Amino acid sequence: MKIPFSPPDITQAEIDAVIDTLKSGWITTGPKTKKLEEKIAEYCNTSRAVTMNSATACMEMTLRLLGISEGDEVITTSYTYSASASVIDHVGAKIVLVDTAENSFHMDYVALEASITPKTKAIIAVDIAGVMCDYDKVFEIVNQKRELFIPENEIQEKFGRVVVIADAAHSFGATYNGQKSGEVADFTCFSFHAVKNFTTAEGGAVTWKTLESQDDKWYKNFLLLILHGQSKDALAKTQLGNWEYDIENLAYKHNMTDIMASIGLVQFQRYPDLLKRRKEIIEMYNEGLKNLPVSYLEHYKNNSSSSGHLYLVRLLDETETFRNRVIEKMAEKGIATNVHYKPLPMFSAYKRIGFDIKDFPNAYNMYKNEITLPLHTMLTNDQVKYIIKTFSEILKLVQKEEKVTL
């Protein structure tokens, strides 16, 4: 049996939608992209949404909208994918990494509070595996630290505190205290990459909480940022005699296309069932692994519901070498697994700018024995049972091998 880690769930409906778009004569940013933005905003209970070509672009453009640049600091977690931090460097600001809490995949909120300085302009909180952060705690911290905040432009003055940005690449469809991911943080950045729950092949979107009737202004400014600072998009220029436009600033190229949006519009129709299926698989895993020497990330709690993006397992009291051996053995049985995440201070690029994993002991301890099992809507119940059975057998086998070695 061959079980891939995270194939895209694409049906004939998505294929037909792409063909329809290709035949329409409109394949770049156009009416389907705008319709997808409306659907996302409605789904997230926000006034507006802007689609882009990635969550990375969404985070970087949000930092640029906020005017964050050289001399500023932005805090994020050390336990994440590189994009959460690299966008900070892209705008010229200083990356400030914090450790995770002990035995947690989320950032240490005590360390977060201690890291805020007068130079701090934003926090990028990461919703790992589809489980949202403790945003009540994050907002409590930034409000307590208001006296340290030094605004440098009009938008920062309107917030009057450190801005909270959600790296929600994993959490589209998740809820926190009865609110949808997308309406909790000041700005929320989603990924619609091929491996995500909801896909447009590549792509992403940013939403935000309304602040003093800024929706239209921010929407326009985002559009300028993602299309070379051009005052009219291609759709607007198609109106007869409406060719002329201005370049208002020297901006970037991050727009979504109607080809991508057409996939997303079909995914929206299917998404409630996709989320339901993910929950079913997670519950099968939880039941199947309950007697093994492992722990796993809780996806569903009284005050929150995950999007069920990844199934993170820790091999209790085991080493990095043991974990890697389990991954190899699983692959031999045809099961693709992964690790989420290798902490950023372990990578060369972050070492070169001064980070050392020794300063992030909790993140390393989470990483060293973490293994991510396949979780996607193409899995059958029989495949999930095979994964559980094989995983259980391999844990025992590798433990025996280690005892023999000792």
Phi and psi in degrees as a GROMACS rama.xvg file:
@    title "Ramachandran Plot"
@    xaxis  label "Phi"
@    yaxis  label "Psi"
@TYPE xy
-108.244  119.583  LYS-2
-121.33  108.01  ILE-3
-70.7929  162.514  PRO-4
-74.9854  -47.5166  PHE-5
-158.619  71.5337  SER-6
-75.3643  151.181  PRO-7
-69.1726  141.847  PRO-8
-94.0096  90.856  ASP-9
-116.866  127.747  ILE-10
-109.172  178.766  THR-11
-61.0786  -28.566  GLN-12
-62.7984  -42.879  ALA-13
-65.7245  -41.3662  GLU-14
-61.622  -44.0391  ILE-15
-63.0805  -36.9242  ASP-16
-66.3514  -40.094  ALA-17
-65.2399  -43.5773  VAL-18
-59.9943  -42.6264  ILE-19
-59.5823  -40.8925  ASP-20
-66.3517  -44.6903  THR-21
-60.8228  -37.2203  LEU-22
-76.1028  -20.3587  LYS-23
-70.6302  -20.8066  SER-24
87.7203  -2.49522  GLY-25
-122.48  101.887  TRP-26
-116.061  -13.0742  ILE-27
-94.76  -160.185  THR-28
-59.9974  121.498  THR-29
-159.725  -146.995  GLY-30
-64.4069  -34.282  PRO-31
-72.5994  -33.2427  LYS-32
-64.067  -44.2828  THR-33
-64.5211  -38.0876  LYS-34
-65.9562  -39.4829  LYS-35
-63.5742  -40.4623  LEU-36
-59.1088  -41.9305  GLU-37
-63.2715  -41.2695  GLU-38
-64.9427  -42.2572  LYS-39
-64.5348  -46.1492  ILE-40
-60.7872  -43.3947  ALA-41
-63.3629  -43.7327  GLU-42
-63.5511  -37.6817  TYR-43
-91.4666  2.32016  CYS-44
60.3531  39.3372  ASN-45
-120.188  162.379  THR-46
-74.264  -36.409  SER-47
-140.127  159.273  ARG-48
-146.047  148.247  ALA-49
-122.967  125.454  VAL-50
-87.8334  146.632  THR-51
-139.283  -174.362  MET-52
-88.9482  -1.13672  ASN-53
-172.312  161.502  SER-54
-67.6453  -31.6462  ALA-55
-58.9933  -46.685  THR-56
-61.2904  -40.7337  ALA-57
-60.2562  -43.85  CYS-58
-68.0493  -44.3021  MET-59
-64.6202  -43.099  GLU-60
-67.4287  -29.6379  MET-61
-66.7908  -43.8785  THR-62
-60.591  -39.1714  LEU-63
-70.7086  -38.6896  ARG-64
-57.8867  -38.3748  LEU-65
-77.9932  -5.64717  LEU-66
73.8904  25.2622  GLY-67
-81.4452  132.677  ILE-68
-157.251  -157.743  SER-69
-56.107  134.951  GLU-70
96.0611  -15.1158  GLY-71
-92.8183  163.707  ASP-72
-125.079  143.176  GLU-73
-132.352  132.376  VAL-74
-101.153  137.436  ILE-75
-146.736  177.846  THR-76
-85.5072  151.111  THR-77
-77.1922  -14.3817  SER-78
-105.715  81.4152  TYR-79
-165.236  176.803  THR-80
-79.3749  156.584  TYR-81
-56.2647  -32.3763  SER-82
-57.7598  -32.9874  ALA-83
-59.9904  -31.1172  SER-84
-104.053  -36.1863  ALA-85
-61.9554  -31.5801  SER-86
-63.8096  -27.7004  VAL-87
-65.5244  -44.1376  ILE-88
-65.752  -36.5455  ASP-89
-57.1552  -36.0058  HIS-90
-90.0812  1.46174  VAL-91
91.6219  1.85751  GLY-92
-84.0182  170.785  ALA-93
-90.7806  130.966  LYS-94
-79.4252  124.458  ILE-95
-116.575  114.69  VAL-96
-100.504  141.491  LEU-97
-119.353  154.931  VAL-98
-72.9541  166.023  ASP-99
-79.5421  163.635  THR-100
-69.4308  159.921  ALA-101
-61.2687  130.98  GLU-102
56.8955  36.9047  ASN-103
-137.349  146.625  SER-104
-86.9644  -9.65058  PHE-105
-97.0985  161.575  HIS-106
-63.0631  154.728  MET-107
-78.6528  113.525  ASP-108
-71.7579  -26.1119  TYR-109
-66.1622  -44.5891  VAL-110
-65.6496  -36.5606  ALA-111
-58.7888  -49.5529  LEU-112
-60.3023  -41.1533  GLU-113
-68.8631  -20.1866  ALA-114
-88.5373  -9.9835  SER-115
-76.8302  127.703  ILE-116
-128.365  175.494  THR-117
-61.0102  -15.1542  PRO-118
-89.7319  -10.0702  LYS-119
-71.8095  125.858  THR-120
-112.923  -24.712  LYS-121
-156.12  159.407  ALA-122
-121.412  131.518  ILE-123
-104.733  101.019  ILE-124
-87.2352  139.972  ALA-125
-110.864  122.266  VAL-126
-88.137  89.6786  ASP-127
-78.6423  135.086  ILE-128
65.3412  7.29051  ALA-129
104.212  -6.34374  GLY-130
-93.6283  120.948  VAL-131
-74.6758  152.828  MET-132
-66.359  172.654  CYS-133
-83.3971  83.6407  ASP-134
-70.2493  -25.4001  TYR-135
-59.0595  -43.6741  ASP-136
-68.5522  -41.0488  LYS-137
-61.8554  -46.2482  VAL-138
-68.9769  -33.5403  PHE-139
-60.2948  -42.4725  GLU-140
-65.7411  -48.3421  ILE-141
-67.9071  -30.1931  VAL-142
-73.5846  -35.0029  ASN-143
-66.7004  -25.6264  GLN-144
-100.089  16.6539  LYS-145
-54.9544  -36.4411  ARG-146
-66.1514  -19.4992  GLU-147
-84.5731  -17.9514  LEU-148
-74.8312  129.477  PHE-149
-118.424  98.9153  ILE-150
-69.3421  145.884  PRO-151
-121.622  2.63759  GLU-152
-159.788  178.749  ASN-153
-63.1718  -43.8987  GLU-154
-67.5742  -37.8966  ILE-155
-66.876  -35.7365  GLN-156
-62.8239  -36.8419  GLU-157
-64.3169  -36.825  LYS-158
-75.7483  -43.3879  PHE-159
68.4422  17.2115  GLY-160
-164.272  173.766  ARG-161
-61.3939  134.017  VAL-162
-85.7335  137.942  VAL-163
-101.505  115.456  VAL-164
-110.306  129.456  ILE-165
-94.3099  120.886  ALA-166
-80.9071  90.8647  ASP-167
-101.765  32.5647  ALA-168
-53.6695  -29.3669  ALA-169
-101.414  -9.90805  HIS-170
-114.314  21.2687  SER-171
-62.771  119.361  PHE-172
99.9932  -7.21961  GLY-173
-78.2543  161.738  ALA-174
-131.083  155.37  THR-175
-145.057  118.645  TYR-176
49.8511  42.5365  ASN-177
80.3229  1.92336  GLY-178
-110.198  148.515  GLN-179
-79.4156  146.565  LYS-180
-57.5794  126.663  SER-181
121.495  -24.918  GLY-182
-118.984  4.5846  GLU-183
-94.164  -55.6741  VAL-184
-74.8857  167.543  ALA-185
-61.269  -45.9333  ASP-186
-132.243  141.558  PHE-187
-128.44  129.961  THR-188
-117.62  117.8  CYS-189
-102.381  152.658  PHE-190
-111.949  136.748  SER-191
-118.959  31.2268  PHE-192
-59.6009  162.095  HIS-193
-55.6679  -30.2557  ALA-194
-88.8635  -2.56999  VAL-195
-82.574  163.092  LYS-196
-53.3759  -44.3979  ASN-197
-117.67  120.108  PHE-198
-125.318  148.953  THR-199
-123.57  23.6569  THR-200
82.3636  -70.1758  ALA-201
-120.955  166.579  GLU-202
136.198  170.261  GLY-203
-171.673  178.626  GLY-204
-153.737  152.363  ALA-205
-121.216  136.644  VAL-206
-123.976  168.478  THR-207
-154.978  159.376  TRP-208
-82.0246  137.396  LYS-209
-60.8015  134.261  THR-210
-137.579  108.681  LEU-211
50.346  49.2006  GLU-212
54.9383  39.8842  SER-213
-92.0093  -1.2333  GLN-214
-54.3212  -52.4747  ASP-215
-64.8846  -39.5908  ASP-216
-65.2823  -46.3404  LYS-217
-67.1686  -38.703  TRP-218
-59.8551  -47.5262  TYR-219
-62.0836  -42.8634  LYS-220
-66.1706  -37.2917  ASN-221
-62.1192  -43.7434  PHE-222
-62.816  -37.8062  LEU-223
-63.6881  -42.4131  LEU-224
-63.9013  -34.8686  LEU-225
-94.7627  -0.369709  ILE-226
-138.866  57.2383  LEU-227
61.6382  18.0935  HIS-228
72.6715  16.9652  GLY-229
-77.947  132.14  GLN-230
-75.616  -14.3394  SER-231
-134.859  136.837  LYS-232
-85.2846  176.083  ASP-233
-60.9793  -34.8209  ALA-234
-64.0253  -43.8985  LEU-235
-65.7028  -35.2251  ALA-236
-73.7683  -12.202  LYS-237
-75.8654  -15.0392  THR-238
-65.4719  136.988  GLN-239
-54.1664  128.821  LEU-240
75.0114  9.44492  GLY-241
-107.751  34.8864  ASN-242
-73.386  -30.469  TRP-243
-76.2928  141.691  GLU-244
-146.861  168.252  TYR-245
-115.312  154.381  ASP-246
-104.703  106.166  ILE-247
-84.1274  -25.6236  GLU-248
-157.757  165.024  ASN-249
-86.8346  88.3614  LEU-250
-105.929  -144.59  ALA-251
-130.194  -178.221  TYR-252
-131.3  94.6873  LYS-253
-136.73  22.6618  HIS-254
-73.2673  153.436  ASN-255
-85.8706  157.692  MET-256
-108.416  163.008  THR-257
-66.9634  -26.3273  ASP-258
-61.8108  -47.1874  ILE-259
-64.9134  -44.7535  MET-260
-63.1252  -33.3572  ALA-261
-63.7459  -34.7638  SER-262
-64.9477  -45.1028  ILE-263
-62.6268  -36.9923  GLY-264
-64.2734  -36.5075  LEU-265
-72.8126  -40.6264  VAL-266
-57.6391  -35.3289  GLN-267
-58.9994  -40.4269  PHE-268
-64.4208  -32.6103  GLN-269
-93.5444  -12.6952  ARG-270
-62.2828  -40.8926  TYR-271
-55.6909  -40.7891  PRO-272
-70.4838  -35.2201  ASP-273
-64.5053  -42.7635  LEU-274
-64.761  -40.8394  LEU-275
-61.244  -43.4187  LYS-276
-64.5698  -40.6328  ARG-277
-60.2617  -41.3858  ARG-278
-63.4256  -40.2253  LYS-279
-59.8959  -43.2019  GLU-280
-66.5005  -42.6202  ILE-281
-59.9825  -42.7166  ILE-282
-65.8299  -34.5248  GLU-283
-64.8489  -43.305  MET-284
-62.0891  -48.3551  TYR-285
-56.4274  -43.5042  ASN-286
-69.1458  -41.9078  GLU-287
-71.5902  -24.9475  GLY-288
-102.173  -0.719368  LEU-289
-62.788  -24.6919  LYS-290
-101.201  7.70101  ASN-291
-93.736  159.645  LEU-292
-78.7928  61.0544  PRO-293
-138.027  163.012  VAL-294
-126.815  159.534  SER-295
-141.464  155.403  TYR-296
-66.083  129.247  LEU-297
-79.4774  123.844  GLU-298
-95.1218  -25.3548  HIS-299
-129.453  117.393  TYR-300
-128.104  176.364  LYS-301
-61.0957  -37.3491  ASN-302
-106.461  5.20584  ASN-303
-154.592  154.325  SER-304
-136.884  125.627  SER-305
-76.0823  162.332  SER-306
-83.3495  -4.7318  SER-307
64.6804  44.1719  GLY-308
-78.3956  -45.9728  HIS-309
-132.619  148.973  LEU-310
-108.561  101.683  TYR-311
-95.1748  125.806  LEU-312
-122.499  139.119  VAL-313
-111.177  133.688  ARG-314
-89.0204  100.49  LEU-315
-57.7881  129.854  LEU-316
63.579  18.7583  ASP-317
-104.036  167.124  GLU-318
-100.454  172.095  THR-319
-61.8823  -40.3075  GLU-320
-63.0229  -42.3311  THR-321
-61.7684  -47.5767  PHE-322
-57.9896  -45.7559  ARG-323
-63.8635  -34.1424  ASN-324
-67.2015  -38.8341  ARG-325
-62.921  -42.2245  VAL-326
-60.0141  -43.7201  ILE-327
-61.8897  -44.4634  GLU-328
-66.8331  -38.4341  LYS-329
-62.7283  -41.0807  MET-330
-62.6153  -38.5456  ALA-331
-61.7136  -26.7649  GLU-332
-92.5022  8.01023  LYS-333
86.7081  13.1993  GLY-334
-110.098  118.354  ILE-335
-83.2466  127.82  ALA-336
-123.473  -178.973  THR-337
-152.872  -179.506  ASN-338
-130.979  127.96  VAL-339
-131.792  103.983  HIS-340
-134.881  163.714  TYR-341
-77.0054  119.78  LYS-342
-57.3729  144.554  PRO-343
-56.082  -38.3724  LEU-344
-64.066  -7.42082  PRO-345
-87.8889  -9.88976  MET-346
-90.8351  150.181  PHE-347
-57.2887  -43.4738  SER-348
-60.9185  -35.5966  ALA-349
-83.7025  -30.1042  TYR-350
-62.5512  -39.4254  LYS-351
-65.4958  -24.6841  ARG-352
-100.457  14.3567  ILE-353
106.279  3.17497  GLY-354
-85.2773  145.243  PHE-355
-134.853  127.558  ASP-356
-60.9455  -22.1883  ILE-357
-61.5958  -23.0974  LYS-358
-84.9176  -0.0251922  ASP-359
-132.742  60.9119  PHE-360
-63.2619  -35.7704  PRO-361
-68.2924  -41.3396  ASN-362
-62.6183  -41.6965  ALA-363
-64.6074  -40.7277  TYR-364
-66.1188  -30.6572  ASN-365
-70.8018  -39.5952  MET-366
-70.6049  -42.2172  TYR-367
-61.4581  -27.8825  LYS-368
-125.611  25.2426  ASN-369
-91.8451  138.666  GLU-370
-138.685  136.755  ILE-371
-105.975  120.153  THR-372
-85.7313  154.975  LEU-373
-57.8899  133.903  PRO-374
-144.879  100.091  LEU-375
-156.705  162.74  HIS-376
-81.4648  1.74314  THR-377
-88.4085  -9.51795  MET-378
-70.012  137.556  LEU-379
-93.0036  163.527  THR-380
-60.173  -38.3023  ASN-381
-63.3261  -38.0345  ASP-382
-67.5326  -39.9305  GLN-383
-62.5519  -43.1094  VAL-384
-62.1291  -38.696  LYS-385
-65.5905  -40.7282  TYR-386
-62.2715  -47.0887  ILE-387
-61.5817  -47.5945  ILE-388
-61.6775  -46.2685  LYS-389
-66.4353  -42.9915  THR-390
-59.6547  -45.0581  PHE-391
-61.6992  -44.4892  SER-392
-65.9965  -39.9271  GLU-393
-69.8525  -37.8409  ILE-394
-56.7454  -45.8932  LEU-395
-66.069  -40.4424  LYS-396
-63.1641  -47.316  LEU-397
-67.1987  -35.584  VAL-398
-62.5001  -39.8421  GLN-399
-65.3304  -42.096  LYS-400
-59.9497  -40.257  GLU-401
-67.0905  -39.4185  GLU-402
-64.1923  -40.1274  LYS-403
-63.376  -42.2708  VAL-404
-62.0031  -41.518  THR-405
